[in-house]
Amino acid sequence: MSLVHVIDVESGNLQSLTNAIEHLGFKVQLVKKADDFDIAKVSRLILPGVGNFGHFGDNLYIRGFEKPIRDYIASGKPIMGICVGLQTFFATSEESPKSSGLGLIPGKLRKFDEKTKPVPEIGWNSCMPSDQLFYGIDPYKRYYFVHSYAAILDQDLEREIREDGWKIAKAKYGDEEFIAAFFKDNVFATQFHPEKSSAAGLGIIRNFLNQEHPVTSHSEQDKLLMGNDYSNFGLTRRIVACLDVRANDQGDLVVTKGDQYDVREKDEGNDVRNLGKPVELAQRYYAQGADEITFLNITSFRDCPLKDTPMLEVLKRAARTIFVPLTVGGGIKDIVDADGTKVPALEVASLYFQSGADKVSIGTDAVFAAEKFYSLGGKGDGSSPIETISKAYGAQAVVISVDPKRTYVSSPSETHNKTFKTKFPNAKGQEWCWYQCTVKGGRECRDIGVWELTKACEALGAGEVLLNCIDKDGSNSGYDLELIEHVKNAVSIPVIASSGAGNPEHFEEAFKNTHADACLGAGMFHRGEYTVNDVKKHLLHRGLKVRMDSI
C-alpha cells in the first residue's frame, strides 16, 4: 500500500482527508513536526488547511516546515495544496497582511465583495479550465468551496500567472473570477475541498496520487446541469439533510423528530420517537445526493465525560464513508467535564473537528454572546465560543443555530427589536411582528430579536446561520418565507432555511421566493416520504441548478 504524507499544523478537519485517502486504497502518515519530515521517504505530499491564512502560514514557519517544503518542491516530487494549503503558495493575503506564504505563485489573496453576494462562499461551484485539463478537473462537475478570500483574477494577474508557467482552472462567484486550482510541474493545488466533493472530488485525489491526467467524458445530463446559468452566484441549490440525535429512554442513540421540538410519541408510552440510527441514515442521505449533513445533538449527553460523548463516535463512523461536509451542533460551549475539569469551547470544537466535523453549530450560547455583544456597546471581548472558534478555524467553520418564534405587536414602538409589517396578520388584526429568539431548545424566550441576534453573531465571527422556526417546526407546511428574508436583510453571511419542509415544492418555494442560500430537510426524509434525490429532481425540472453527482 502506497504511503501519502500529510502536513498537520492543526488547522481544521484532517480526519476527512485521511478517510478519503484511505478509502482510495492508500495509507496516510501525518507529519506534525519538521524534524519528522524526511524528504527521501516522502513520495506524495499534501498540504491541507482550513481557516485563517495567518494562522496556517505562521504555523508553517514557526514549526519549521517552510524550508523542508521548499526543498521537497525543488526535489520534483508531487505536492498538493488544499484550500488554505493552496493559499499558502501565494505570498500574502488581505486576511493577514503581516503573515507570509511561500510566494511560489504571483498574486495576492483578497476578500470577496460581500456587498454583492453572501460571504463566505459556501457551496458547490464549477471549475472552468482555461488550459488543458489537469488531474481530471471536470468543468461539468461540481466541487465544494468554503472560503472568504481567494486569488481574484483580473487580466494583468492572469497574464502574469500564465507567463510564469502556471496552468489554472477558474471559478466564478457572482461577478468575480478566481483561481479554483493551479498546476505547474510537480505543484498542484485546489481552493475547493476534493475530500468533501463526493465522487468528483475523490477522483481528483486519486488522479493526483496516481499522477494521472485523464480526459473526461460528459453525459447530456452533465451538460444540462451546467449550461451558462449563473443564477445563485454560480452555486447549485444546496440541500442539507438534518438529523436530530439523542439518547432514548433505553439509552440507545436514535434520530428523532417532533412537533415544535416535542420529540415524544403521543401514545400512552410517551417514548422518544425513534426514526433510525444516525450513521445509517446519514449514509443513506449521502447516497441520495445530500450536499451536506448536519447532526444536532439535542440532549448534549450532559452526564457523559467529554471524551466519551457518543456524537464523537457518530462523526468518526460517518466521516469514514461520507465525503460531503458534516456539521455538528449541541454542547459546543465552555463546559465543566464530568470530572470537574473546565473545558473551553475551542477545545470541545477541536474534538469534533478531529473526529470528522467540518463545521460546528452554536445555539443557546450564540444568544448569550449576542446579548453580551450589545451590553458591551456593540463589540465582543474575545471570550465567546463564536470568537474563539472562528479565530482558530475561520468563520466558515462556525454556524449559529437560531430558534425564533413570531411575536405580534400593534406597532413597532412596542419593542426595541426590529419589526416588519407582515402579509399575515394574526386573529387580533395585528400587522406588525418580530421574531423572538429562544434558548435551551425553545424552552426559554429572550428579549432579543432574530435580526439583532444574527447581526451580532456575524460581527463576532460566525460564518453561517442555520435558521430554524419554532412556529413551523414539524408542520410540513413549508418554510417561513418572511422570516428567511428578514434575516437575509440583516446579514451578508449565508443562511440555511430550516423548519417546515414537507415536500419538494417547499424547497422550490424557498429558493424562488427568498434569497435562502440552502434549504434543510429532516422529517420528510426520515419518514421516507421523499428522498433527497426526489427534491433535487423536482428542482432541476423547475429550472434550478442542483448537484447530481453519482456516488
SEVEXKOL-449924 format. One record per residue (C-alpha): residue in one letter; x, y, z. Coordinates in steps of 0.25 Angstrom, whole numbers, padded with zeros to 4 digits, always signed. Layout:
<recs>
aXYZ...
</recs>
This chain:
<recs>
m+0000+0000+0000s+0006+0014-0004l+0009+0024+0007v+0004+0038+0006h+0009+0049+0015v+0000+0060+0020i+0005+0072+0027d-0002+0075+0040v-0002+0088+0047e-0015+0086+0054s-0023+0094+0044g-0037+0088+0042n-0042+0075+0039l-0031+0066+0034q-0039+0053+0038s-0048+0054+0026l-0036+0056+0017t-0029+0044+0023n-0042+0036+0021a-0043+0040+0007i-0028+0035+0004e-0030+0022+0011h-0043+0020+0004l-0035+0021-0009g-0026+0010-0004f-0014+0018+0001k-0008+0019+0015v-0007+0033+0022q+0004+0038+0031l+0002+0051+0038v+0014+0060+0039k+0013+0068+0051k+0028+0072+0053a+0038+0077+0043d+0048+0068+0049d+0040+0056+0045f+0040+0061+0030d+0050+0052+0023i+0049+0056+0008a+0055+0043+0004k+0044+0035+0010v+0033+0044+0004s+0027+0041-0010r+0014+0049-0009l+0011+0061+0000i-0002+0068+0003l-0003+0082+0010p-0017+0083+0015g-0023+0094+0023v-0036+0101+0028g-0037+0115+0033n-0029+0127+0035f-0017+0130+0025g-0008+0135+0036h-0011+0124+0046f-0007+0114+0036g+0005+0121+0029d+0010+0125+0043n+0010+0111+0048l+0017+0106+0036y+0029+0116+0039i+0028+0114+0054r+0028+0099+0053g+0040+0099+0043f+0032+0094+0031e+0036+0105+0022k+0050+0100+0017p+0046+0085+0017i+0034+0088+0008r+0043+0097-0002d+0053+0086-0002y+0043+0076-0005i+0037+0084-0016a+0051+0086-0022s+0053+0071-0022g+0042+0070-0033k+0033+0061-0025p+0018+0063-0025i+0011+0072-0015m-0003+0076-0014g-0009+0088-0006i-0024+0089-0002c-0032+0101+0002v-0023+0109+0011g-0012+0100+0006l-0014+0106-0008q-0014+0120-0002t-0001+0118+0005f+0006+0116-0008f+0003+0131-0010a+0012+0142-0003t+0001+0150+0004s-0013+0151+0008e-0022+0163+0012e-0027+0153+0023s-0014+0154+0030p-0005+0165+0024k+0006+0163+0034s+0007+0148+0031s+0015+0141+0019g+0012+0130+0010l+0022+0123+0001g+0021+0132-0010l+0022+0122-0021i+0011+0128-0030p+0009+0142-0033g-0003+0150-0027k-0009+0154-0014l-0022+0148-0008r-0033+0157-0006k-0047+0156+0001f-0059+0154-0008d-0069+0166-0009e-0079+0164+0002k-0088+0175-0003t-0092+0167-0015k-0093+0153-0010p-0092+0145+0003v-0078+0143+0008p-0072+0133+0011e-0075+0125-0002i-0081+0112+0003g-0086+0102-0007w-0084+0095-0020n-0077+0102-0031s-0071+0098-0044c-0057+0100-0050m-0054+0105-0063p-0041+0101-0068s-0034+0112-0076d-0023+0102-0080q-0023+0087-0083l-0029+0079-0073f-0020+0074-0061y-0023+0063-0051g-0037+0061-0057i-0043+0074-0052d-0056+0074-0060p-0064+0086-0064y-0077+0078-0064k-0075+0074-0049r-0077+0082-0036y-0067+0084-0025y-0069+0088-0011f-0064+0102-0007v-0064+0109+0006h-0055+0122+0007s-0056+0137+0008y-0042+0140+0002a-0038+0136-0012a-0028+0139-0023i-0038+0148-0030l-0033+0150-0045d-0032+0162-0054q-0025+0162-0067d-0012+0166-0062l-0011+0156-0051e-0016+0145-0060r-0005+0149-0071e+0006+0149-0060i+0002+0135-0055r+0002+0129-0069e+0015+0136-0073d+0021+0129-0060g+0017+0116-0066w+0005+0112-0057k-0008+0105-0063i-0020+0110-0056a-0035+0106-0054k-0044+0117-0051a-0057+0118-0044k-0067+0130-0043y-0074+0134-0031g-0084+0145-0034d-0077+0154-0044e-0063+0151-0038e-0054+0141-0045f-0043+0134-0036i-0033+0123-0037a-0040+0109-0033a-0028+0101-0036f-0014+0102-0042f-0003+0093-0047k+0012+0094-0051d+0022+0083-0051n+0020+0076-0038v+0012+0086-0031f-0004+0085-0031a-0014+0092-0022t-0029+0093-0021q-0037+0104-0014f-0048+0095-0013h-0048+0083-0004p-0048+0070-0012e-0049+0061+0000k-0063+0068+0002s-0067+0068-0012s-0073+0054-0013a-0069+0045-0024a-0064+0056-0033g-0054+0061-0022l-0049+0047-0019g-0046+0045-0034i-0037+0057-0033i-0029+0052-0021r-0028+0038-0028n-0022+0045-0040f-0012+0053-0032l-0007+0041-0024n-0006+0033-0037q+0000+0045-0045e-0011+0043-0056h-0017+0054-0064p-0029+0047-0070v-0038+0053-0081t-0053+0053-0076s-0065+0049-0084h-0079+0056-0082s-0093+0052-0082e-0105+0060-0087q-0109+0061-0072d-0096+0067-0068k-0097+0078-0079l-0112+0081-0075l-0107+0083-0060m-0097+0093-0064g-0100+0102-0076n-0097+0116-0075d-0107+0119-0064y-0100+0128-0053s-0113+0129-0044n-0110+0128-0029f-0096+0134-0032g-0092+0121-0039l-0094+0111-0028t-0104+0100-0028r-0116+0100-0019r-0111+0093-0007i-0119+0083+0000v-0116+0079+0015a-0121+0067+0022c-0122+0069+0037l-0122+0058+0048d-0127+0061+0062v-0119+0051+0071r-0122+0048+0085a-0122+0036+0095n-0135+0030+0097d-0141+0025+0110q-0133+0011+0108g-0120+0018+0106d-0119+0016+0091l-0115+0027+0081v-0126+0030+0071v-0130+0040+0061t-0143+0047+0065k-0153+0058+0061g-0164+0065+0067d-0174+0076+0066q-0169+0089+0072y-0157+0081+0078d-0166+0071+0085v-0160+0058+0081r-0168+0048+0089e-0179+0040+0084k-0193+0044+0088d-0198+0030+0092e-0198+0024+0106g-0184+0020+0106n-0179+0034+0102d-0166+0029+0097v-0155+0037+0090r-0159+0036+0075n-0149+0026+0068l-0147+0029+0053g-0134+0021+0051k-0119+0020+0055p-0111+0033+0052v-0099+0027+0044e-0108+0018+0035l-0118+0030+0032a-0106+0039+0029q-0100+0029+0019r-0114+0027+0013y-0115+0042+0010y-0101+0043+0005a-0105+0032-0005q-0117+0040-0009g-0109+0052-0012a-0109+0061+0000d-0100+0073-0001e-0097+0074+0014i-0101+0066+0026t-0104+0072+0040f-0104+0065+0053l-0111+0073+0064n-0109+0067+0078i-0122+0071+0085t-0118+0066+0099s-0103+0069+0099f-0101+0056+0107r-0099+0064+0120d-0095+0053+0129c-0085+0047+0120p-0070+0050+0120l-0066+0059+0108k-0056+0049+0102d-0067+0038+0102t-0078+0047+0096p-0086+0038+0087m-0086+0048+0076l-0071+0047+0074e-0073+0033+0070v-0084+0036+0061l-0076+0046+0054k-0064+0037+0053r-0072+0026+0047a-0080+0035+0038a-0067+0042+0032r-0061+0029+0028t-0071+0027+0016i-0078+0041+0015f-0070+0051+0006v-0078+0063+0007p-0078+0074+0019l-0082+0069+0032t-0087+0079+0043v-0090+0076+0058g-0097+0084+0068g-0101+0083+0082g-0092+0085+0094i-0082+0094+0087k-0079+0103+0098d-0070+0105+0110i-0073+0093+0119v-0069+0086+0132d-0066+0072+0129a-0071+0060+0138d-0058+0060+0146g-0060+0075+0149t-0049+0080+0139k-0053+0093+0132v-0052+0091+0117p-0053+0103+0107a-0062+0103+0095l-0050+0103+0086e-0045+0090+0092v-0059+0084+0090a-0060+0088+0076s-0046+0083+0073l-0050+0069+0077y-0062+0070+0068f-0053+0075+0056q-0043+0064+0059s-0054+0053+0058g-0058+0058+0045a-0067+0070+0046d-0065+0082+0036k-0074+0092+0044v-0079+0093+0058s-0093+0099+0061i-0095+0108+0073g-0109+0110+0079t-0112+0115+0092d-0098+0121+0095a-0100+0129+0082v-0111+0136+0088f-0103+0139+0101a-0092+0144+0093a-0101+0154+0085e-0107+0159+0098k-0093+0162+0103f-0089+0168+0090y-0099+0179+0092s-0097+0181+0106l-0082+0184+0103g-0087+0195+0093g-0086+0186+0080k-0073+0179+0082g-0068+0165+0087d-0058+0163+0097g-0052+0151+0090s-0057+0141+0100s-0070+0135+0093p-0069+0122+0086i-0072+0129+0073e-0060+0137+0075t-0050+0127+0080i-0054+0116+0070s-0055+0125+0057k-0041+0131+0061a-0035+0118+0061y-0043+0111+0050g-0049+0122+0042a-0063+0128+0041q-0067+0117+0031a-0065+0107+0042v-0076+0114+0051v-0091+0112+0049i-0101+0119+0058s-0113+0111+0060v-0125+0121+0063d-0139+0117+0069p-0148+0129+0067k-0163+0130+0069r-0172+0140+0063t-0177+0151+0072y-0188+0161+0068v-0189+0175+0073s-0199+0186+0070s-0188+0196+0066p-0172+0196+0065s-0172+0205+0077e-0176+0193+0086t-0162+0186+0085h-0148+0191+0083n-0145+0179+0073k-0146+0180+0058t-0160+0179+0053f-0167+0178+0040k-0181+0178+0034t-0186+0164+0031k-0195+0159+0020f-0201+0150+0030p-0208+0158+0042n-0212+0150+0054a-0226+0148+0059k-0226+0161+0066g-0222+0168+0053q-0208+0172+0057e-0200+0174+0045w-0186+0177+0051c-0177+0166+0057w-0163+0162+0061y-0156+0149+0063q-0153+0146+0078c-0140+0137+0080t-0141+0125+0089v-0131+0117+0097k-0130+0103+0102g-0137+0096+0091g-0148+0106+0090r-0152+0105+0105e-0148+0119+0109c-0150+0133+0102r-0141+0144+0102d-0143+0159+0099i-0135+0159+0086g-0140+0158+0072v-0134+0149+0061w-0130+0162+0053e-0121+0167+0065l-0116+0153+0068t-0111+0149+0055k-0105+0163+0052a-0097+0162+0065c-0093+0148+0063e-0088+0152+0049a-0079+0163+0055l-0074+0153+0065g-0069+0144+0054a-0080+0134+0051g-0080+0130+0036e-0094+0124+0034v-0108+0124+0040l-0116+0111+0042l-0130+0118+0043n-0140+0109+0050c-0154+0114+0053i-0162+0109+0065d-0175+0112+0059k-0172+0104+0046d-0165+0092+0052g-0172+0079+0049s-0183+0086+0042n-0179+0081+0028s-0186+0094+0023g-0174+0100+0017y-0163+0109+0022d-0166+0123+0028l-0162+0131+0016e-0164+0145+0023l-0154+0140+0034i-0144+0136+0023e-0144+0149+0016h-0144+0157+0030v-0131+0150+0033k-0125+0151+0019n-0127+0166+0020a-0119+0166+0033v-0107+0159+0030s-0097+0156+0018i-0093+0142+0022p-0101+0130+0016v-0114+0126+0022i-0119+0112+0023a-0134+0111+0023s-0140+0101+0033s-0153+0096+0039g-0166+0093+0031a-0162+0086+0019g-0171+0075+0016n-0170+0073+0001p-0161+0077-0011e-0170+0088-0015h-0166+0095-0001f-0151+0095-0005e-0155+0101-0019e-0163+0112-0012a-0152+0116-0003f-0141+0117-0013k-0150+0124-0023n-0157+0134-0013t-0146+0137-0004h-0131+0138-0004a-0128+0126+0004d-0114+0120+0002a-0118+0106+0005c-0131+0098+0010l-0131+0087+0020g-0140+0075+0022a-0142+0065+0033g-0155+0058+0036m-0159+0057+0022f-0146+0049+0019h-0146+0041+0032r-0160+0036+0029g-0157+0032+0015e-0168+0041+0009y-0158+0047+0000t-0143+0045-0003v-0132+0056-0005n-0132+0051-0020d-0147+0054-0021v-0145+0068-0016k-0133+0070-0026k-0140+0064-0038h-0152+0074-0035l-0143+0086-0034l-0136+0082-0047h-0149+0080-0054r-0153+0094-0049g-0141+0101-0055l-0132+0101-0042k-0118+0096-0043v-0114+0085-0034r-0102+0075-0032m-0106+0061-0037d-0093+0055-0035s-0093+0039-0035i-0087+0033-0023
</recs>
